[in-house]
Amino acid sequence: MASRKKNRVASPIKKFSYILILAIILIGGLFYADNIFTPSHTADEHLGLHDAHNIDKTPVGLRPIRDKLIAMLDAKDPNTIFNVVDAIQADSALSVNCHDIAHDIGHKAYELYGFSEAMTFDNPNHVKHALVQYICAGGYMHGILEQLVFDKPEFLERPEIICDQVPESDRASCFHGVGHVFMMYYKRNVPASILGCRVIKEASDTYRCFEGVRMEQFWGNSDGMTTTELGWDLKRPLDSCVAAKEDEKPTCFLYATFGYLRTHVKDYFGAAHLCTNSELPPSDTQFCLKGLGMTMMSKFKGQNMEGSEIYVDGMSIDEKRAFYQGVTGYARLSGVSAEQLRNACLMLKSDVEVCLDALSGYK
């Protein structure tokens, strides 16, 4: 009897304990969500991350331009972000070849203003400068996310806590940026970064994260690492994609030509041949060609696109469409208007219809 009575007394105490623990968890979660957006400037030295103030994604030849743009940022005035955006957009050549520069600008903006102000979503002037989040194909946003991990590495345990805060139209770019962050966090370890992306619940968001990983793998600053250390063979860049899991293949093929052209500068014929003569399934071939179109966009800068036809001559309609999807899609991400691209398509000799079809599919 005494034992039963003791159990009856303990039961309400257990219930109270459960409630107390639940309350602590909920309060802790709210505190975490509130504080993750405030820079603490206390990077965890045990992460093995690079110096937060010494990240140079920008190619050496473009660093003077980057430094001039960063100098325009006033630590006391977040509105100077818009001055930088305007300066980039005013230079047609720079605006389509500034992804790496924008990464570095994003790092600096986070250092100066913190996450929310750097993103400018709550800034009344944002309405007049909607290109902030799109500038340089999302490079600015990606740089902000990379800098965020120095202060709040725990956000990688649940990246949605950040990307759920951005407008729906920017969600894809946000998760792409998370892929860049995983590669930085894991010091360019591709398998670890891919596994990191898999903590993301929605498959479409995971796909975008894979994109960021593959872009870093084939195109990002390697910090002196060889391509073998980055998981791909200089002579056979598609092999790692062929061996990848099915849901990882599309993004791998999408960026593999970035690596090829990085080491075979301007060999567009060679890159096209790589995509179409490697005995790939049609889907993989098309992602490879779409990636080729993306890498060549900076060559055409939304103009003089008629020169692209020679690289896809003799290909099937589906293969050509994939290529032009890459050219036009990346151009749109870089601020080239649909009208400009439509006029560029009309300049083509034999691929007008397939180019316009590719352009119409941009979302």
C-alpha positions, 0 to 999 in steps of 0.5 A: 500500500505504501508503494502505491501511495508513493507512486500516486504522489510522484505522478503529479511531480513527473507531470510538472517536470515534463511541463517544465522541460517542455517550457524550457525547450520552447523558450530556448527555441524562441531565444535561438530564433531571435538571436540567430539574426544578430551578429556576435562576432565570436567565430568558433575557433574549433570549426577550422573555418578560414579567417572571417576577415580574409575571404577572397572569392574574387579573382585577383584581376577583379579585386580592385573593382571589388575593393572600390565597391566595398569602400562605398559601404558606410558602416553607419548607413545601411542604405549605402548597400543600394549605392553599390547595387546601382553601381554594379547595374550601371556597368553592363559588363560587370553586372553579368560577371560579378558573382564572386565579387558579390560574395565578398560584398555580402561578407562585408555587409554582414560584418557591418550591419548584421543579417537583417539589415544587410538583406534589406528586406525591412528597409523602405528603400528596398522596394526601389532596389528589388535587385539586391537579393538577385544581384550578381545571380544571388552572389550577395545573398550567398556571401551574407549566409557564408559570413553568418556561419562564423557567428551562428554555425548552429544554423546549419543544423536547420537551414530553414530557420534562415531561408524561411525568413526570405521572400518566397521568390528568393528561397531557391537562392537562399538554399543555394547559398547554404550549399556554399556555406556547407562547403566552407564549413567542411573545408571543401569536403564534398561528401560531407557537404552533400550530407549536410544538405540532406538535413533540409526537409523539402527535396526542392530545397535540398536540390538548391543546396546541392547546386551551391555545393557543386558550384563550389566544387567545380568553380569556387576558390579551391584554396590551393586544393587539387581537383582530385581533392575536390572530388573530380578528375581533371582529365575526366570531370564527368566521372564523379557525376556519373558515380553520384546518387541519382538525386545528386546527378543533375546539379553535378552535371550542371556545374561540371563544365564549369570545372572543364572550362576553368582548366580549358579556358574558352574551349567551348567546343571541347565542353560541348563535345564532353557533354554530347559524346560521353555516352550519358543518358539524355537527361544528364546530357541536357543538364551538362549543356545547360551548365555550359550555357550558364558558363558562356553567358558572361561571354555573350553578356546578353548580347551578340548571342548569335555567336553561340550557334556554332557550338550547338550546331548539329545537336538535337532540339532538346539539347539546344533547348537545354543550352539556351536555357542555361544562357538565358536563365543565368542572364535573367538571374544577372539582371538582363531583361527578358526584352534584351534576351528576346532581341538576342534570340531574334538575332540567331540564324537558325535557332530563333524558335528554340531560343525563344522557347527556352526563354519563355520557360524561365521562372 
